[in-house]
């Protein structure tokens, strides 16, 4: 996986400044296929195209910045996970990117939808997603959110993943409410396994010292399982484990499976009843740079099935019904962000090096990940072919922050200039969903492209939208 690194010079001899994984390209115009969706290419003039549409047309029709989704690619990725994990339930991560159209797409391809707030739940329901295929996450679900889950059928046909005893208190109060006399909510218990996933601290979710779940080691998980089991109006359907996000290896899943299934065996020994389901989470990694090597759905499915089967055999358990949450692996590679260059500034550094700062019309308000936890991205000149040599560049935004960085290190043509278009791949996940209005910048639109047709999924915000909220 990628790591934080320092930036380098814009000149060809940059070995002392460039990160070790970033090689000087033989052709600065070329695309690295693993970073892009299946239907992205460059034409003979070097213009980036997606599903038969070039980015100049997208920029002319919807403006920049914009998020661009390759619809067929996103559908294919969802379908690939469903097929690889046949017999399991695959939950699309609503938090990665959610709108009504995408919720419909993944449902049509056989996925459930994982939501973690009332807002995400509202979008999924508005899209017509079957409540039986919706899972409601969240470490601090409000009573209002739980009521929506009860009223919509998610609680009784889908599942609620409980995260605290306070939440169980709220659910117990709701089943005692005469309005829900016929509701027996289906609950999973989210556990923390103590696994240190090989990912950034902010997106690792199974170590003990953090907010999610019930600790296995501390006994809280066993207590939560027993509490739900003993309640006559609550249905314990399984154990949920999630070790983090942007994960490339299966070692953490093996440890998590061992610990969750040991918890399952202990619960069976105490109660004589085996919860029928196990969710191992997912959070599978994608390629943001040349340093990333994600696995395939088929390889992941084979490995996870093998892990669970072996552990169940060792413990004398029946194999539970499995579910997974691929996370960004469905939406992330299916999208890219499109920007227009506004300024290009060579900045001379100590030692005689120069760094090329390429400022675009977006920034940390439309992709906070680089500033938040030093996430790495790649970029390409998208509007033309260049014969200029590669220059080590930093793509930055327009916000009033020194940390307003979109792409920390990338080789772009040395003649990149104002008015050029730049595209950033792997922006389909956690870009729009984490976007803000910092510096009162309206959020970009999301458009889908399929078979030469551009469709707006989420319209661009306007200054009137922002001012309309200001009632003071």
N, C-alpha and C positions, 0 to 999 in steps of 0.2 A: 504494500500500500504506500501511499505518498506521505511525506513528512514535511514539516516546516523547513524552509531553507532560505538562504539569502539570494538576492538578485544579482545580476551581473552586468557586464558591459554591452554596448551595442555593436562592438566590433567583432570581427571573426575570431580573433585571438582572445577568447574569453574564458579559458579553462580555469583561471583563478577566481572568477566571479560567478560563473554559471553554476547552478546546482548540478550535482554529479549525474543525475538521471536525464538531464536535458541535453541532447546532442545537437550539434549544428546540423540543420537539415541539408540534404543534397539539393532539394528543390523546395524553396520556401513557399511555393504555391500548392504543394501536394497536401492531401488530406490523409490522416491516419484513420483507416476505416473503423477501427474498434471504438473510436470516440464519437462516431456519428450514427444517426439512424440509417436504416437500410436503404432509404430512397434519397439520400443526400449525395450529391456529386458536384464536380465543377465542370463547366462546359469548356469549349475550346478557347474562350476568351478569359477563362479563370473566374467566371461568375458562379457563385454558389447557387445550386438549384436543389429543390426538394419536391419530390413527386411531380415533376414536370413544370414547376414554377420557379422562376429565378428570384433572388432576393431583391433585385432592383424593383421588380413589380410589387413585391410585398411592401417594400419601403414606400413606394409611390401610393399604394392603396390604403395602408393602415398607419404609415409613419413609423418612426423609431423613437425610443427603443420599443421592441416588441418581442414577445415569446412566441416561437413558432413550433407547432407540434406536428409531427409526421403521423397522421392518424393510423394508417395501415401498420406502421412499425409498432406503435403502442398496442394496437390490438394483437399483433403477432406475438409480442412479448408476453402479454397476458395469457394468450392461448398456449404458448409454449410451457408456461408454468403449470397451467391446468392439465395439459397432456402429460407432462413429466411426473406430476404428482397425482396421477389418476387414482381415485379412491380416497383422496384427501381433500379437504376444503382449502382453497387458496384465497386469502383475503388481500385485496388491494389496499394499499396504505393511503387513506384519504388525506392524511397530513402531508404527503409528498406533493400532491396537487389534486384538487377536487373542484369540479364544476359539474353541472347536471349532465352535460354531454359526455364527459369522461366517465362519470358514474354509470351512465347507460352503456357506454362501450364495453367497460370491463364486465358488467353484468351479462351483456350479450355474449361475451367470450367465456363465461362460466365462472367468473370470480365472485366471491363475496366482497363486501366493503367493510373495512375497519375504520371506525370513526372514533374521535376522542373528545368531542365537544358537542354541545347542542347545535351549534352552527353547522358542523360537518354532518351531523345526523339529519338536520333539516334539508340539506342539499341532497343527500342520498335518498331520502323519502320523496322529495320533490321530483327526483329523477325516475321514480318508480321502481327503485331497487326493492326486491322482495325482503320484507323484514326478517324472514327466516335466514337470510344470508348476511345480515348486518351484525357486527360485533361492536359493542360500545365500550371503549376504553376510557381512561382518564383517572388521574390520581386524586381529583377533588371534584367529583360529579355533584352538581347541585341537586336539590330535591326536584326542581323544575325539570332538569335534564332527565332524571330518573322517571318522572311522571310521563314525559314524552315517550320514553322507551316502553313504559307500561301501556300507554294509550295506543301506540302505533303497532304493537305486536312484537316489537324487537325483544322485549323482556321474556315473552312466553314462547316465541318461535325462534328467535335468534339467540343472542347471548349477551350478558353483561359481565365484563371482566372486573371483579371487585378488587379494590386496592387498599382498603383500610377497614378497621372495625367501625369507624364513624360511618362509612358508607353502608356497611351491613346494618347498622342501626337505622339508617334512613330507609333502607329496603324493608326491614322488618316493620317499620312504622307504616309504610305504604301497603304492605299486604294485610295489615290490620284495618286499613281504610275500607269502608263499605263499598266505595267505588271500584275496588279491585278485589272483590270477594272471590272472583273466579280466576284470578291471576296467580299462577305459580311460576315465579321468575326462574329462568335458567341461568345459573351463575358459574363462572370459572374463577378460580383464585389465582391472582398473579403473584408469583413468588420471585424472590431474589435468590439466586443460586450461589452468589459469591464468586462468579466467574469474572475474571479480568479480560474482557474482550480486547482484541488487538485493534483498537480504534481510538479516536480522540476521546478524551475524558468527558466532553460535553454530550457525546452520543453513545457512551457506554452506560448500560442501564441495569446491570446485574451485580455490580459490586455492592457491598453492604452499606456504605456510607453515601446513600442518595435517596431520593424521594419515592421511588417506585416500589410497590409490592410488599409482600410479607416475607421476612427472612426465614429461610429454611434452617440455617445454623442456630438462630436464636429461639427456634420453637414457635415463632409467630405463625408460620405457614400451617403447621399441623393444627394449631389452635383454630385458625380460620376455617380450615377444612372441616374440623369436627363441629364447629359452631353451626355451619351451614347444613351439614349432614343431619344434625340433631333437630333442626327446626322443621316442623311439619309442613310449612308452607313455602319452603325454599328447596329448589332442585339443584344439587351439586352435580354439574356435568363434567367438570374436569379441572386440570391444572394448566396454568399458562406461564410460560417462561419466555423472557425476551432479554437477550444478553447485550444488544446494542445495534448499531447501524453501520453501514459501509464496512462489512466484514467479509474477508476473502477466504479464510481457512475454516475448516470444520472442527478444529481442536476444541474451541469453546463450546460448540454444540454437543460434543461428546461428553464433556464434563457436566454440562447443564442437564443433558438427558439422564446421565447416571444419578445425579442428585435429585432430579424431579421424580424419577421412577423409584428411587429408594423412598422418597416421601410417599409416593403412591402405595408402595408395598407396606409401609408402616401404617398407613390409613386403612388398608385392607385388613391387616392383622388386628387393628383396633376395632373395626366396625363390621368386618365381613363383607363390605361392599366396595367395589372398584369403580371410581368415577370413570365414565366411558371414553372421555376425550383427553387428548394431550396436545397443546399448542406449543411448539418449540420456537415461535417467533420467526425470525429470519433476518431482515435487515441486510440482505446480500449486497455486496459491493459492486460498483460499476467503474468503468474506466473514465477518469477525468483527464489523465495525462498518459504519456507513453509508459510511465512507470507502473501503471495499474494493469493487472491481469485477472479479470473476473472469471468465475467459473460459469458453466452452462447450467440451465435448469435441469437437464437430464443427469449431469454429474452430481449436482446438489441433491437431487431426489434419491439417487442410488446411495449416496453416502449417508444421508439422514435416515433413510429406511434401514440401512445396515446397522447403524448405531442403535436405533430404537429396538430392532429385532434382537440384537445381541444382548442388550441390557435386560429386556423383558425375559429372555430365556434364562439369563443368569439369576434373576430374581423370582422366577416362577410365576410371572404375570402374563395374562393375555395381552396381546398388543392392542393398545387403545386406538381409537379413531384419531388420526393425526390431522392437524391443520397447521398451516404455515402462513407467514406474512412476509412476502418478498421485499417489501419496502420500496426504495427508490428504483429497484431493478426493473420495474415495469415502466414507470413514467420518465425516469431520469434520462436514459439514452435516447428517448423518443423526441426530445425537444432541444432547441438551441435558442439562444438570445441573440437578437440582431440590433446593432448599434450603428450610429453615425459618428465618425471622428470629428471632433470640434477643434482640438489643438494638438500639436505635436511639439514636445519640448525636450531637446537634448540637455541633460543635466550632467555637468562634469563633476566627477568624484575624485577623492584622494587616490593617488597612484596613477593618475592620467587616464582613468577609465571614464566612460560616458554611458549613462543610462538614458534610453529613449522613453519618455513618458508620453503615452498616447491616451489623451482624454476623450471620453465618449459622452454621449448625451444621456447616459443612465448612471449607475453606480450602486452604492451600498443600499439604497432604498429598493432596488429591484433584485439585488443578490447580496445578502448580508453575510453569506457563509465565509467568504475570504476574510472579512474583517472580524467575524465572530470567533472563528477557531482556525484561522490560517488554512482554510481549504484551498486546494490547488485546482486550477482550471487551465484549459488551453484556449487558443484563439486562432483565427485565420482571417487574412484579408479576403473579403467575400465579394467585392464588386468589380474586380479586374485582375488580370494577370500582371505580375511584375517581373522585370528582369534585374531588379536591384538585388544586391547581396543581402543575406539575412542579418538583421540587427536585433540584439537581445533587448527586448522591450518590456515595459510594464503597462498594462492597460488599467487606467484609473477612471474614476467617475467625476461628477460635477459637484459633489457635496463638500461642505465646509468641514472636512475631516482629513487629516494626514493619512489616516488608515483607510480611506475610501479607495480600496483596491479591488478590482475585479479579477485580473489575471496577474499574478505576481511575476512570473517569468515566462516569456514566450519569444520565439524568433519570428519576427514579422519583417516584411520587406523594408529596407532602409529608406525607401522613398514614400512610405505611407504618409498620407497628407489629409488635411481637413476635407471633408466631403466623402471620403472613402467609407465603405461599410465594413464592419468587423462582426464576425459571428463567433459566439462562444458555445461550444457543444456541451452536452450533458447538463443542460439547464432546465430539463423538464420537471425535475423534482426540487422542492425546497427553494425555488426562486420566487415564483408568484405567491406561493403559500406563505412565505416569510417576508413578503414585501411590505414596505411601510410608506408613509408620506413624509419621511424626514426631509427637512428644509422645504416643506410644502410642495413636494414634487408629486404630481399625479402618477398613479401606478399604470404600468404599460398594459396593453391589451394582450390577450392570448388568442392566437389564430391557429386553426388546423388547416393542413393542406392534404388533399387526397385527389388523385387522378386529375391534376391540373386545376382544381377548384380551391379557392381560399374561403374559409368559413370563419367568422368571428365567434369564438366561444365565450370570451369575456371582453366586453368593450373597454376601451381606454377611459380611464378617469379623466375628468376635466377640472379646470379651476372652479367652475361653477359647482361641481360636486363637493369640492373642498370647502368653498365658501358657504354652501348650503347647510353644512353641519355646524357652522359658526353662528350660533344664535345670540351671542352676546353683543 
